[in-house]
Amino acid sequence: MKLPYDYPVNFDLCVIGSGPAGIITALEYANLNPLKKVALVEYGIGNQTENALDNSIQINNTINHHPPLECTNKGFGGTSATWGGRCVMYDDIDFIDRPILNDGCTWNLSLFKDIKPFTTIAAKYFECGKPQFNTAGIPALSNKPIAEGFKPGIVTDDKLERYSMPTRFGKRYEATIKTQKNLTLLEGYEARDFSEPNETGKITFLTIREVTTKKMTRLSAGAFILAAGAQESTRILLRNSLIFKNLTTPPAALGKYYQGHLSGKIASVKFSGDPKKTNYSFEKDTDGTYVRRRFQFSTDFLKSNNLLNTAIWLDNPLYFDPRHHSGPMSFMYLAMITPVLGKKLAPPAIAHSITKGKVNKVGAHLGNIVKGLPGSLIKPAAIFYKRYCTTRKLPGIFLFSPENTYALHFHAEQIPFEGNCMKLDKDGETLIIDYSLTDADISSVIKLHDVLDKWLRECGCGELKYWFNKDELTSAIKNMSKDGLHQSGTTRIADTPDRGVVDTNLKVWGTDNIYVCSSSVFPTSGQANPTFLLGTFAARLAQHLTEMPVNKSTGTTEKSYQVAALTL
């Protein structure tokens, strides 16, 4: 809705940004506090593509970082509009400081333990089944390895990724939000300037600007939550240095230590066992939720060898290379590079991961399709039905290999490097993003592939086949890895403002009532995409902000934790 001139703009809570984090926080708080008024402020209107905010971002490394329009989405539902639905939990190692992180792990295992009870609430919003992220709780999966002959040890195969049903949060929760009487959705407004804090750090209002008319409105609230994604949440704080008046200067970490993930393929695995016993694709939990397993490495091994957390999963060969001789893969590749059709099949970043932006050997692909008939058409048709015509959609496409050979996709943690940062240009508006891969980032990826190869050989399970010569691996990874989708680190959690930007409750240091609920608060990136963990923090923040009655005998406040009744 729009704000009429006489609209009362006083709320108990103002949430800025309507992606999954903003929606979960706003709905949870509104349900827990039915007498409190909540505003959910969104910059975009409808399914917005090109916009002024994205156009005012400058990426200084376009080889390793996607452009803004491919990283985020403006509009109700935020970046979930192009999200694949993968829900993955962080690991213990992500909360343990290690020499390779250069003192950059500014959260700890106590916080990890504290947020775990909120995974149940997050899982309800994501509709990804039970928050069970290993095979131990699923009898049908716990007794069979990823491939015949595999034995767990320093390499594991029991970690699971789960898949959300509402990958489009805006569409899924639109009706729920409209019927929530104490929740107001304000679309087409940009968060601009916070008021100066008083001596206790309390902010009384935020100036918001209507995107179309540029009309300014003061919106007062008891607390403000920045859930506008890493780029915009960081930009708002950088632009509002006045809120750090009580700290003398803004936190030194603000905008710094920007991380994502190294991601790509440098090798294949050839398993030696029965191809029909290889768990190469999605499996289903007892409730019908899609799950998929991956190779990871034990906490003790990563610690003792000072390596970065990394997941490696089975994948298809490169679609654009017709030497895979797969009719279905060639058909899907040609569909993805077809103008108009390709854009409807997948978001730009996902499409790029398949096509690599290449129109390559169309004749050879057509040959694969002809040789593979009728399967070249029947298989894609079956996949299309499961992916677009069922309630719980097939999350992706992984094809069986009769040769028991699969590409390996790595997804690796980055070091919190100060030089990777977001900063304002001289105009005070343009956001400049400096992003690069360090030698240590790349070296860890290569070493862990060697570890996996050695382990599979020792198990008698299989072996790796590198796609490049050893001396070419570093440059290959530098040229193929492209992120900007999983943004973290720029408003990181820490115990003091000397080391971070927010405290463990996500409150901005130096303020009394501004919070950040964005993956930008994560000081380490781990092996996981951040969406599910962020949803867990959102559920926890909503309960933290729930009214705290005063204990009259002590004069202190006591928080009453409860679970909101999520009505869907």
MOZI-V537629 format. One record per residue. N is the residue number from 0. RES is the residue in three letters. PHI is phi in whole degrees, -180 to 180 (999 if undefined). OMEGA is omega as a letter, one per 30 degrees, with the letter a starting at -180 (NA if undefined). NEAR is the number of other C-alpha atoms within 10 Angstrom. Layout:
[[N;RES;PHI;OMEGA;NEAR] [N;RES;PHI;OMEGA;NEAR]]
//
This chain:
[[0;MET;999;l;9] [1;LYS;-101;l;11] [2;LEU;-89;l;13] [3;PRO;-68;a;8] [4;TYR;-60;a;8] [5;ASP;-100;a;6] [6;TYR;-72;l;9] [7;PRO;-73;a;10] [8;VAL;-103;l;15] [9;ASN;-117;a;17] [10;PHE;-131;l;20] [11;ASP;-80;a;15] [12;LEU;-142;l;23] [13;CYS;-121;l;27] [14;VAL;-106;a;26] [15;ILE;-105;a;29] [16;GLY;112;a;34] [17;SER;-116;l;31] [18;GLY;-78;l;26] [19;PRO;-53;a;30] [20;ALA;-64;a;31] [21;GLY;-66;a;29] [22;ILE;-65;a;27] [23;ILE;-63;a;27] [24;THR;-62;a;26] [25;ALA;-65;a;30] [26;LEU;-68;l;25] [27;GLU;-62;a;24] [28;TYR;-66;a;28] [29;ALA;-63;l;24] [30;ASN;-72;l;21] [31;LEU;-73;a;21] [32;ASN;-131;a;19] [33;PRO;-63;l;13] [34;LEU;-96;l;11] [35;LYS;-97;l;16] [36;LYS;-101;a;19] [37;VAL;-121;l;27] [38;ALA;-111;l;23] [39;LEU;-115;a;24] [40;VAL;-100;a;26] [41;GLU;-126;a;26] [42;TYR;-68;a;26] [43;GLY;-82;l;24] [44;ILE;-129;a;15] [45;GLY;68;l;13] [46;ASN;-90;a;14] [47;GLN;-84;l;14] [48;THR;-103;a;14] [49;GLU;-67;a;12] [50;ASN;-153;a;15] [51;ALA;-66;a;8] [52;LEU;-64;l;18] [53;ASP;-64;a;21] [54;ASN;-69;l;13] [55;SER;-103;l;14] [56;ILE;-113;l;21] [57;GLN;-113;l;19] [58;ILE;-96;a;19] [59;ASN;-89;l;13] [60;ASN;-141;a;14] [61;THR;-84;l;14] [62;ILE;-74;a;16] [63;ASN;-106;a;21] [64;HIS;-135;l;21] [65;HIS;-66;l;19] [66;PRO;-67;a;20] [67;PRO;-52;a;20] [68;LEU;-65;l;18] [69;GLU;-94;a;19] [70;CYS;-94;a;19] [71;THR;-136;l;26] [72;ASN;-132;l;24] [73;LYS;-97;a;26] [74;GLY;124;a;23] [75;PHE;-60;a;33] [76;GLY;104;l;28] [77;GLY;57;a;29] [78;THR;-74;l;23] [79;SER;-63;l;22] [80;ALA;-62;l;21] [81;THR;-129;a;19] [82;TRP;-87;a;20] [83;GLY;-84;l;18] [84;GLY;92;a;22] [85;ARG;-72;l;23] [86;CYS;-112;a;23] [87;VAL;-132;l;21] [88;MET;-95;l;25] [89;TYR;-68;a;19] [90;ASP;-116;l;17] [91;ASP;-54;a;14] [92;ILE;-59;a;20] [93;ASP;-71;a;24] [94;PHE;-108;a;20] [95;ILE;-114;l;17] [96;ASP;-73;a;18] [97;ARG;-137;a;19] [98;PRO;-54;a;11] [99;ILE;-64;a;19] [100;LEU;-86;l;18] [101;ASN;54;l;11] [102;ASP;63;a;11] [103;GLY;-95;l;23] [104;CYS;-89;a;24] [105;THR;-102;l;19] [106;TRP;-120;a;23] [107;ASN;-148;a;18] [108;LEU;-66;l;14] [109;SER;-63;l;9] [110;LEU;-67;l;12] [111;PHE;-59;l;15] [112;LYS;-65;a;10] [113;ASP;-68;a;10] [114;ILE;-87;a;15] [115;LYS;-58;l;15] [116;PRO;-60;a;14] [117;PHE;-88;l;20] [118;THR;-65;l;21] [119;THR;-65;l;17] [120;ILE;-66;l;23] [121;ALA;-60;a;25] [122;ALA;-62;l;20] [123;LYS;-66;l;15] [124;TYR;-69;a;26] [125;PHE;-79;a;26] [126;GLU;52;a;18] [127;CYS;-109;a;27] [128;GLY;82;l;21] [129;LYS;-68;l;17] [130;PRO;-76;a;21] [131;GLN;-107;a;20] [132;PHE;-110;l;20] [133;ASN;-147;a;19] [134;THR;-74;a;21] [135;ALA;-58;a;13] [136;GLY;-91;a;12] [137;ILE;-125;a;14] [138;PRO;-52;a;11] [139;ALA;-67;a;13] [140;LEU;-108;a;18] [141;SER;-69;a;13] [142;ASN;-101;l;9] [143;LYS;-128;a;17] [144;PRO;-76;l;19] [145;ILE;-65;l;21] [146;ALA;-150;a;21] [147;GLU;-60;l;20] [148;GLY;95;a;18] [149;PHE;-71;l;22] [150;LYS;-127;a;18] [151;PRO;-73;l;17] [152;GLY;-171;l;11] [153;ILE;-68;l;15] [154;VAL;-106;a;18] [155;THR;-120;l;19] [156;ASP;-132;a;24] [157;ASP;-98;l;20] [158;LYS;-78;a;22] [159;LEU;-119;l;19] [160;GLU;-104;l;22] [161;ARG;-110;a;32] [162;TYR;-122;a;25] [163;SER;-71;l;26] [164;MET;-85;l;23] [165;PRO;-86;l;22] [166;THR;-69;l;23] [167;ARG;-112;a;22] [168;PHE;-63;a;24] [169;GLY;-61;a;23] [170;LYS;-65;a;14] [171;ARG;-69;a;16] [172;TYR;-109;a;19] [173;GLU;-60;a;14] [174;ALA;-66;l;11] [175;THR;-61;a;15] [176;ILE;-69;a;19] [177;LYS;-65;a;12] [178;THR;-92;l;10] [179;GLN;-80;a;15] [180;LYS;-64;a;14] [181;ASN;-100;a;19] [182;LEU;-125;a;24] [183;THR;-115;l;19] [184;LEU;-93;l;19] [185;LEU;-113;a;22] [186;GLU;-99;l;22] [187;GLY;85;l;22] [188;TYR;-128;l;26] [189;GLU;-105;l;22] [190;ALA;-72;a;23] [191;ARG;-114;a;17] [192;ASP;-128;l;19] [193;PHE;-84;l;24] [194;SER;-72;l;16] [195;GLU;-68;a;18] [196;PRO;-73;l;20] [197;ASN;-83;a;14] [198;GLU;-67;l;11] [199;THR;-94;l;11] [200;GLY;92;a;20] [201;LYS;-79;l;18] [202;ILE;-102;a;21] [203;THR;-96;a;19] [204;PHE;-152;l;23] [205;LEU;-126;l;19] [206;THR;-87;l;16] [207;ILE;-114;a;21] [208;ARG;-121;l;19] [209;GLU;-67;a;18] [210;VAL;-63;a;17] [211;THR;-81;a;8] [212;THR;-99;a;9] [213;LYS;68;l;11] [214;LYS;-68;a;10] [215;MET;-94;l;15] [216;THR;-138;l;19] [217;ARG;-90;a;17] [218;LEU;-115;a;18] [219;SER;-93;l;21] [220;ALA;-157;l;21] [221;GLY;-72;l;18] [222;ALA;-151;a;21] [223;PHE;-126;l;25] [224;ILE;-122;l;25] [225;LEU;-88;l;26] [226;ALA;-124;a;29] [227;ALA;-96;a;29] [228;GLY;85;a;28] [229;ALA;-63;a;26] [230;GLN;-64;a;26] [231;GLU;-77;l;21] [232;SER;-63;l;24] [233;THR;-67;a;27] [234;ARG;-62;l;24] [235;ILE;-61;l;18] [236;LEU;-67;l;23] [237;LEU;-62;a;20] [238;ARG;-77;a;17] [239;ASN;-108;a;16] [240;SER;-61;a;16] [241;LEU;-62;a;18] [242;ILE;-68;l;28] [243;PHE;-95;a;19] [244;LYS;-51;a;16] [245;ASN;-77;l;16] [246;LEU;-99;a;15] [247;THR;79;l;11] [248;THR;-133;l;12] [249;PRO;-61;l;21] [250;PRO;-55;a;21] [251;ALA;-62;a;12] [252;ALA;-81;a;21] [253;LEU;-60;l;25] [254;GLY;86;a;27] [255;LYS;-100;l;24] [256;TYR;62;l;25] [257;TYR;-67;a;33] [258;GLN;-135;l;30] [259;GLY;-143;l;30] [260;HIS;-139;l;27] [261;LEU;-81;a;23] [262;SER;-149;l;24] [263;GLY;162;a;20] [264;LYS;-137;l;22] [265;ILE;-127;a;22] [266;ALA;-157;l;19] [267;SER;-118;l;20] [268;VAL;-115;l;21] [269;LYS;-113;l;18] [270;PHE;-82;a;23] [271;SER;-97;a;18] [272;GLY;-89;a;16] [273;ASP;-69;a;13] [274;PRO;-58;a;18] [275;LYS;-74;l;13] [276;LYS;-101;l;14] [277;THR;-88;l;20] [278;ASN;-90;a;19] [279;TYR;-90;a;24] [280;SER;-125;a;17] [281;PHE;-79;l;19] [282;GLU;-123;a;16] [283;LYS;-118;l;14] [284;ASP;-73;a;21] [285;THR;-63;l;11] [286;ASP;-93;l;9] [287;GLY;92;l;11] [288;THR;-69;l;20] [289;TYR;-74;l;24] [290;VAL;-134;l;24] [291;ARG;-151;a;24] [292;ARG;-100;a;27] [293;ARG;-149;l;20] [294;PHE;-81;l;20] [295;GLN;-137;a;22] [296;PHE;-127;a;23] [297;SER;-65;l;16] [298;THR;-58;a;16] [299;ASP;-63;a;11] [300;PHE;-67;l;13] [301;LEU;-63;l;18] [302;LYS;-64;a;17] [303;SER;-69;a;9] [304;ASN;-104;l;11] [305;ASN;53;a;14] [306;LEU;-116;a;23] [307;LEU;-87;a;29] [308;ASN;-62;a;27] [309;THR;-146;l;24] [310;ALA;-113;l;25] [311;ILE;-133;a;25] [312;TRP;-126;l;19] [313;LEU;-71;a;23] [314;ASP;-144;l;21] [315;ASN;-78;l;21] [316;PRO;-62;l;23] [317;LEU;-64;a;17] [318;TYR;-59;a;23] [319;PHE;-74;a;23] [320;ASP;-95;a;18] [321;PRO;-67;l;22] [322;ARG;-69;l;13] [323;HIS;-70;l;15] [324;HIS;58;l;16] [325;SER;-103;l;21] [326;GLY;-61;l;25] [327;PRO;-60;a;23] [328;MET;-66;l;27] [329;SER;-64;l;26] [330;PHE;-61;a;20] [331;MET;-69;l;23] [332;TYR;-63;a;24] [333;LEU;-65;l;19] [334;ALA;-65;a;15] [335;MET;-70;a;22] [336;ILE;-92;l;21] [337;THR;-78;a;12] [338;PRO;-54;l;9] [339;VAL;74;a;10] [340;LEU;-61;a;12] [341;GLY;-58;a;17] [342;LYS;-68;l;14] [343;LYS;-81;a;11] [344;LEU;-81;a;15] [345;ALA;-158;l;16] [346;PRO;-62;a;15] [347;PRO;-55;a;18] [348;ALA;-66;l;19] [349;ILE;-70;l;15] [350;ALA;-60;a;18] [351;HIS;-65;l;16] [352;SER;-65;l;16] [353;ILE;-90;a;20] [354;THR;-92;a;19] [355;LYS;56;l;16] [356;GLY;68;a;13] [357;LYS;-111;l;11] [358;VAL;-100;a;12] [359;ASN;-127;l;17] [360;LYS;49;a;11] [361;VAL;-58;a;15] [362;GLY;-61;l;10] [363;ALA;-66;l;15] [364;HIS;-65;l;27] [365;LEU;-62;l;16] [366;GLY;-63;l;15] [367;ASN;-59;a;22] [368;ILE;-65;a;22] [369;VAL;-63;a;15] [370;LYS;-66;a;14] [371;GLY;-94;a;16] [372;LEU;-64;g;13] [373;PRO;-87;a;12] [374;GLY;-61;l;15] [375;SER;-60;a;20] [376;LEU;-105;a;16] [377;ILE;-66;a;12] [378;LYS;-63;l;16] [379;PRO;-60;l;17] [380;ALA;-64;l;13] [381;ALA;-65;l;10] [382;ILE;-65;l;16] [383;PHE;-58;a;16] [384;TYR;-63;a;12] [385;LYS;-66;a;16] [386;ARG;-86;a;16] [387;TYR;-123;a;13] [388;CYS;-122;l;11] [389;THR;-118;a;10] [390;THR;-65;l;10] [391;ARG;-96;a;18] [392;LYS;-77;l;21] [393;LEU;-60;a;19] [394;PRO;-71;a;20] [395;GLY;-168;a;13] [396;ILE;-129;l;15] [397;PHE;-132;a;16] [398;LEU;-105;a;15] [399;PHE;-64;l;16] [400;SER;-111;l;14] [401;PRO;-60;l;9] [402;GLU;-83;a;11] [403;ASN;59;l;19] [404;THR;-120;a;24] [405;TYR;-136;l;23] [406;ALA;-67;l;22] [407;LEU;-113;l;25] [408;HIS;-102;l;20] [409;PHE;-98;l;27] [410;HIS;-142;a;23] [411;ALA;-123;l;25] [412;GLU;-62;l;26] [413;GLN;-110;l;28] [414;ILE;-73;l;27] [415;PRO;-69;a;25] [416;PHE;-103;a;19] [417;GLU;-60;a;15] [418;GLY;-71;l;12] [419;ASN;-83;a;21] [420;CYS;-155;l;20] [421;MET;-118;a;25] [422;LYS;-148;l;23] [423;LEU;-86;l;18] [424;ASP;-75;a;13] [425;LYS;-62;a;8] [426;ASP;-75;l;7] [427;GLY;75;a;11] [428;GLU;-126;a;16] [429;THR;-65;l;17] [430;LEU;-99;l;25] [431;ILE;-99;a;18] [432;ILE;-116;l;22] [433;ASP;-100;a;17] [434;TYR;-149;l;24] [435;SER;-154;l;23] [436;LEU;-103;l;20] [437;THR;-90;l;14] [438;ASP;-62;a;11] [439;ALA;-67;l;14] [440;ASP;-56;a;20] [441;ILE;-72;a;22] [442;SER;-59;a;15] [443;SER;-64;l;22] [444;VAL;-60;a;27] [445;ILE;-66;a;16] [446;LYS;-61;a;13] [447;LEU;-74;l;23] [448;HIS;-65;l;19] [449;ASP;-63;l;14] [450;VAL;-63;l;15] [451;LEU;-62;l;22] [452;ASP;-59;a;18] [453;LYS;-62;a;15] [454;TRP;-66;a;20] [455;LEU;-64;l;22] [456;ARG;-66;l;16] [457;GLU;-65;l;13] [458;CYS;-76;a;14] [459;GLY;72;a;16] [460;CYS;-94;a;19] [461;GLY;167;a;24] [462;GLU;-157;l;21] [463;LEU;-91;l;22] [464;LYS;-124;a;16] [465;TYR;-73;l;18] [466;TRP;-88;a;14] [467;PHE;-134;l;13] [468;ASN;-66;a;10] [469;LYS;-55;a;9] [470;ASP;-76;l;8] [471;GLU;-102;a;10] [472;LEU;-64;a;19] [473;THR;-60;a;16] [474;SER;-68;l;11] [475;ALA;-62;l;17] [476;ILE;-65;l;22] [477;LYS;-60;a;19] [478;ASN;-85;a;12] [479;MET;-98;a;17] [480;SER;-76;a;20] [481;LYS;-142;a;24] [482;ASP;-130;a;22] [483;GLY;105;l;24] [484;LEU;-88;a;21] [485;HIS;-110;a;19] [486;GLN;-91;l;23] [487;SER;-147;l;27] [488;GLY;100;a;32] [489;THR;-82;l;32] [490;THR;-134;a;31] [491;ARG;-65;l;33] [492;ILE;-70;l;30] [493;ALA;-161;a;24] [494;ASP;-80;l;15] [495;THR;-143;l;14] [496;PRO;-67;l;20] [497;ASP;-71;a;13] [498;ARG;-116;a;18] [499;GLY;-150;a;26] [500;VAL;-114;l;29] [501;VAL;-125;l;26] [502;ASP;-88;a;20] [503;THR;-70;l;16] [504;ASN;-95;l;16] [505;LEU;75;l;25] [506;LYS;-80;a;21] [507;VAL;-67;l;27] [508;TRP;-59;l;26] [509;GLY;91;l;24] [510;THR;-119;a;21] [511;ASP;-104;a;19] [512;ASN;-150;l;21] [513;ILE;-113;a;22] [514;TYR;-126;l;21] [515;VAL;-120;l;31] [516;CYS;-119;a;30] [517;SER;-149;l;35] [518;SER;-65;l;28] [519;SER;-64;l;31] [520;VAL;-81;a;26] [521;PHE;-78;a;27] [522;PRO;-77;l;26] [523;THR;-127;a;32] [524;SER;-98;l;28] [525;GLY;58;l;27] [526;GLN;-96;a;27] [527;ALA;-97;l;25] [528;ASN;-69;a;23] [529;PRO;-87;a;24] [530;THR;-62;a;21] [531;PHE;-67;l;27] [532;LEU;-60;l;23] [533;LEU;-63;l;23] [534;GLY;-61;l;28] [535;THR;-65;l;24] [536;PHE;-64;l;24] [537;ALA;-64;l;29] [538;ALA;-63;l;28] [539;ARG;-66;a;26] [540;LEU;-65;l;25] [541;ALA;-59;l;20] [542;GLN;-75;l;23] [543;HIS;-61;a;16] [544;LEU;-84;l;17] [545;THR;-62;a;19] [546;GLU;-47;a;16] [547;MET;-109;a;14] [548;PRO;-67;a;12] [549;VAL;-80;l;12] [550;ASN;-82;a;11] [551;LYS;-65;a;8] [552;SER;-76;a;6] [553;THR;-116;a;7] [554;GLY;79;l;9] [555;THR;-98;l;10] [556;THR;-104;l;12] [557;GLU;-126;a;11] [558;LYS;-89;l;14] [559;SER;-104;a;11] [560;TYR;-81;l;13] [561;GLN;-153;a;9] [562;VAL;-106;l;13] [563;ALA;-67;l;17] [564;ALA;-83;a;10] [565;LEU;-78;l;13] [566;THR;-99;a;8] [567;LEU;-113;NA;9]]
//
